[in-house]
């Protein structure tokens, strides 16, 4: 049995927007869509777009940022100790 992602990830505090997209630089290459382990990305009007509730589901792995050869994705870890808390068991 696999638990829903929402039950496995817990976030603390308001992390603010830690992922932003530069629409002028996005080429719709879909690399961010392919690499995201939790499927937070989609193409809309030829531009990559992240889910509105991404802060609740993002693993903060930075994969989307790392694979973007066009510097269209800006990623920074959430400030002030907010963000994902990983738990085991």
N, CA, C and O of each residue as an XYZ file, in Angstrom:
356
protein
N       0.839     -1.181      0.000
C       0.000      0.000      0.000
C       0.886      1.247      0.000
O       1.836      1.345      0.777
N       0.572      2.174     -0.857
C       1.346      3.404     -0.976
C       0.548      4.555     -0.378
O      -0.619      4.754     -0.716
N       1.185      5.309      0.510
C       0.527      6.463      1.137
C       0.507      7.643      0.178
O       1.449      7.826     -0.593
N      -0.556      8.450      0.213
C      -0.582      9.655     -0.622
C       0.552     10.597     -0.241
O       0.941     10.677      0.924
N       1.073     11.302     -1.225
C       2.189     12.215     -1.009
C       1.894     13.223      0.089
O       2.783     13.571      0.865
N       0.658     13.694      0.163
C       0.291     14.694      1.156
C       0.501     14.196      2.583
O       0.735     14.999      3.487
N       0.420     12.884      2.798
C       0.606     12.331      4.139
C       2.076     12.131      4.486
O       2.423     11.998      5.660
N       2.937     12.109      3.484
C       4.356     11.872      3.717
C       5.159     13.150      3.900
O       6.241     13.127      4.486
N       4.638     14.260      3.401
C       5.371     15.521      3.445
C       4.677     16.479      4.390
O       3.463     16.672      4.318
N       5.446     17.069      5.266
C       4.924     18.074      6.191
C       5.785     19.317      6.066
O       7.013     19.228      6.073
N       5.156     20.463      5.953
C       5.912     21.709      5.862
C       5.669     22.545      7.104
O       4.603     22.473      7.715
N       6.658     23.332      7.472
C       6.586     24.218      8.629
C       6.650     25.655      8.177
O       7.507     26.011      7.368
N       5.770     26.480      8.677
C       5.837     27.915      8.426
C       5.534     28.291      6.990
O       5.295     27.431      6.142
N       5.547     29.583      6.733
C       5.336     30.097      5.381
C       6.689     30.293      4.730
O       7.449     31.184      5.109
N       6.981     29.470      3.763
C       8.299     29.505      3.123
C       8.407     30.580      2.055
O       9.502     30.829      1.548
N       7.303     31.224      1.699
C       7.339     32.198      0.613
C       7.582     31.490     -0.707
O       7.708     30.266     -0.738
N       7.647     32.233     -1.782
C       7.909     31.635     -3.091
C       9.395     31.354     -3.239
O      10.200     32.281     -3.325
N       9.758     30.090     -3.269
C      11.166     29.733     -3.419
C      11.483     29.175     -4.803
O      12.637     28.864     -5.098
N      10.460     29.047     -5.655
C      10.661     28.688     -7.057
C       9.894     29.699     -7.904
O       8.695     29.901     -7.709
N      10.588     30.329     -8.840
C       9.938     31.249     -9.773
C      10.406     30.934    -11.189
O      11.483     30.372    -11.388
N       9.587     31.302    -12.166
C       9.886     31.029    -13.571
C      10.034     32.338    -14.328
O       9.194     33.232    -14.223
N      11.118     32.437    -15.094
C      11.311     33.579    -15.981
C      10.695     33.195    -17.324
O      11.283     32.427    -18.085
N       9.517     33.728    -17.609
C       8.764     33.347    -18.804
C       9.498     33.671    -20.097
O       9.323     32.978    -21.099
N      10.313     34.711    -20.084
C      11.052     35.083    -21.297
C      12.135     34.066    -21.639
O      12.490     33.908    -22.807
N      12.659     33.376    -20.632
C      13.738     32.412    -20.865
C      13.240     30.983    -21.091
O      13.975     30.155    -21.628
N      12.010     30.685    -20.691
C      11.481     29.325    -20.814
C      11.275     28.965    -22.283
O      10.647     29.711    -23.035
N      11.817     27.806    -22.683
C      11.691     27.328    -24.064
C      10.714     26.155    -24.185
O      10.587     25.566    -25.259
N      10.035     25.817    -23.111
C       9.084     24.696    -23.084
C       9.756     23.369    -23.424
O       9.162     22.524    -24.093
N      10.976     23.187    -22.971
C      11.725     21.958    -23.262
C      11.209     20.753    -22.472
O      11.515     19.613    -22.823
N      10.446     20.985    -21.433
C       9.813     19.955    -20.596
C      10.770     19.231    -19.659
O      10.375     18.245    -19.037
N      11.990     19.677    -19.539
C      12.922     18.987    -18.644
C      12.442     19.032    -17.196
O      12.558     18.044    -16.471
N      11.908     20.165    -16.779
C      11.412     20.288    -15.404
C      10.235     19.334    -15.168
O      10.110     18.758    -14.088
N       9.381     19.169    -16.173
C       8.249     18.254    -16.060
C       8.724     16.817    -15.897
O       8.168     16.055    -15.107
N       9.744     16.459    -16.643
C      10.252     15.088    -16.646
C      10.974     14.745    -15.349
O      10.815     13.641    -14.828
N      11.759     15.669    -14.826
C      12.630     15.369    -13.698
C      11.946     15.500    -12.329
O      12.428     14.921    -11.356
N      10.866     16.226    -12.232
C      10.224     16.462    -10.933
C       9.659     15.158    -10.364
O       8.792     14.542    -10.985
N      10.139     14.729     -9.188
C       9.685     13.458     -8.628
C       8.240     13.479     -8.132
O       7.657     12.421     -7.892
N       7.657     14.663     -7.975
C       6.282     14.748     -7.478
C       5.329     15.423     -8.473
O       4.232     15.836     -8.097
N       5.742     15.534     -9.727
C       4.898     16.043    -10.822
C       4.243     17.392    -10.523
O       3.026     17.537    -10.628
N       5.051     18.360    -10.155
C       4.528     19.687     -9.842
C       4.434     20.601    -11.055
O       3.837     21.674    -10.972
N       5.014     20.192    -12.184
C       5.113     21.064    -13.357
C       4.147     20.663    -14.451
O       3.781     19.495    -14.581
N       3.727     21.670    -15.255
C       2.929     21.437    -16.453
C       3.262     22.533    -17.453
O       3.815     23.572    -17.092
N       2.922     22.291    -18.710
C       3.074     23.329    -19.732
C       1.735     24.017    -19.917
O       0.696     23.369    -20.037
N       1.777     25.327    -19.937
C       0.568     26.111    -20.149
C       0.917     27.270    -21.065
O       1.762     28.101    -20.732
N       0.270     27.323    -22.209
C       0.544     28.364    -23.206
C       2.017     28.395    -23.611
O       2.587     29.464    -23.827
N       2.631     27.209    -23.714
C       4.015     27.113    -24.160
C       5.054     27.520    -23.132
O       6.209     27.767    -23.479
N       4.654     27.592    -21.870
C       5.574     27.985    -20.799
C       5.403     27.014    -19.631
O       4.285     26.613    -19.308
N       6.515     26.641    -19.004
C       6.451     25.785    -17.828
C       5.777     26.544    -16.692
O       6.040     27.725    -16.463
N       4.907     25.837    -15.994
C       4.209     26.439    -14.865
C       4.193     25.438    -13.724
O       3.990     24.243    -13.940
N       4.408     25.924    -12.514
C       4.402     25.065    -11.338
C       3.048     25.189    -10.644
O       2.418     26.247    -10.681
N       2.607     24.108    -10.014
C       1.324     24.109     -9.298
C       1.255     25.250     -8.295
O       2.269     25.638     -7.715
N       0.069     25.780     -8.094
C      -0.099     26.857     -7.120
C       0.238     26.394     -5.710
O       0.766     27.173     -4.916
N      -0.056     25.146     -5.388
C       0.213     24.630     -4.043
C       1.559     23.907     -3.951
O       1.734     23.029     -3.107
N       2.506     24.270     -4.812
C       3.796     23.566     -4.851
C       4.515     23.583     -3.512
O       5.233     22.636     -3.192
N       4.340     24.631     -2.725
C       5.046     24.741     -1.445
C       4.629     23.646     -0.469
O       5.384     23.309      0.442
N       3.435     23.089     -0.653
C       2.953     22.020      0.220
C       3.454     20.647     -0.205
O       3.430     19.714      0.598
N       3.909     20.500     -1.455
C       4.273     19.186     -1.986
C       5.721     19.067     -2.441
O       6.235     17.955     -2.564
N       6.386     20.183     -2.692
C       7.754     20.173     -3.215
C       8.716     19.527     -2.221
O       8.665     19.813     -1.025
N       9.586     18.662     -2.716
C      10.605     18.018     -1.883
C      11.849     18.880     -1.724
O      12.781     18.506     -1.012
N      11.864     20.030     -2.384
C      12.995     20.963     -2.334
C      14.298     20.310     -2.790
O      15.368     20.590     -2.250
N      14.193     19.438     -3.792
C      15.380     18.742     -4.299
C      16.178     19.611     -5.265
O      17.375     19.393     -5.450
N      15.523     20.597     -5.884
C      16.211     21.482     -6.817
C      16.462     20.878     -8.186
O      17.172     21.472     -8.996
N      15.897     19.714     -8.462
C      16.122     19.061     -9.756
C      15.652     19.909    -10.922
O      16.322     19.974    -11.953
N      14.511     20.557    -10.771
C      13.979     21.391    -11.859
C      14.959     22.503    -12.211
O      15.195     22.784    -13.386
N      15.512     23.115    -11.213
C      16.479     24.206    -11.396
C      17.761     23.693    -12.048
O      18.319     24.342    -12.933
N      18.226     22.519    -11.601
C      19.478     21.969    -12.113
C      19.399     21.566    -13.579
O      20.385     21.703    -14.304
N      18.246     21.071    -14.033
C      18.149     20.607    -15.422
C      17.806     21.711    -16.415
O      17.853     21.484    -17.624
N      17.464     22.892    -15.932
C      17.085     23.981    -16.840
C      18.337     24.660    -17.387
O      18.986     25.448    -16.699
N      18.661     24.338    -18.635
C      19.848     24.912    -19.284
C      19.648     26.358    -19.723
O      20.586     27.001    -20.193
N      18.439     26.866    -19.573
C      18.126     28.210    -20.059
C      17.971     29.225    -18.924
O      17.585     30.370    -19.157
N      18.274     28.796    -17.698
C      18.169     29.656    -16.508
C      16.790     30.282    -16.367
O      16.660     31.427    -15.933
N      15.765     29.528    -16.735
C      14.396     30.029    -16.630
C      13.799     29.782    -15.250
O      12.800     30.403    -14.886
N      14.404     28.881    -14.483
C      13.888     28.555    -13.155
C      14.832     29.107    -12.101
O      16.034     28.840    -12.112
N      14.263     29.878    -11.198
C      15.015     30.396    -10.052
C      14.591     29.597     -8.832
O      13.403     29.522     -8.516
N      15.561     28.999     -8.144
C      15.286     28.162     -6.980
C      16.171     28.599     -5.830
O      17.363     28.849     -6.010
N      15.585     28.689     -4.652
C      16.356     28.926     -3.431
C      15.681     28.148     -2.315
O      14.460     27.989     -2.316
N      16.458     27.667     -1.373
C      15.850     26.944     -0.262
C      15.022     27.908      0.572
O      15.396     29.072      0.719
N      13.899     27.444      1.123
C      13.057     28.319      1.934
C      13.844     28.951      3.076
O      14.748     28.341      3.646
N      13.480     30.174      3.388
C      14.205     30.951      4.392
C      13.727     30.653      5.810
O      12.596     30.212      6.012
N      14.574     30.891      6.762
C      14.204     30.851      8.169
C      13.806     29.503      8.725
O      13.028     29.434      9.676
N      14.323     28.429      8.151
C      14.020     27.103      8.684
C      12.640     26.587      8.316
O      12.190     25.583      8.867
N      11.967     27.255      7.397
C      10.669     26.765      6.950
C      10.885     25.743      5.849
O      12.004     25.566      5.368
N       9.826     25.079      5.455
C       9.926     24.126      4.361
C       9.680     22.700      4.803
O       9.043     22.461      5.829
N      10.182     21.756      4.034
C       9.904     20.338      4.237
C      10.582     19.807      5.490
O      11.729     20.136      5.793
N       9.839     18.981      6.203
C      10.384     18.222      7.330
C      10.230     16.758      6.955
O       9.114     16.286      6.741
N      11.333     16.039      6.874
C      11.294     14.632      6.499
C      11.175     13.774      7.747
O      11.819     14.031      8.765
N      10.331     12.740      7.647
C      10.144     11.808      8.758
C      10.263     10.391      8.229
O       9.956     10.118      7.069
N      10.708      9.501      9.087
C      10.782      8.080      8.734
C       9.855      7.294      9.635
O       9.576      7.676     10.771
N       9.383      6.174      9.085
C       8.636      5.228      9.897
C       7.207      5.492     10.118
O       6.534      4.718     10.799
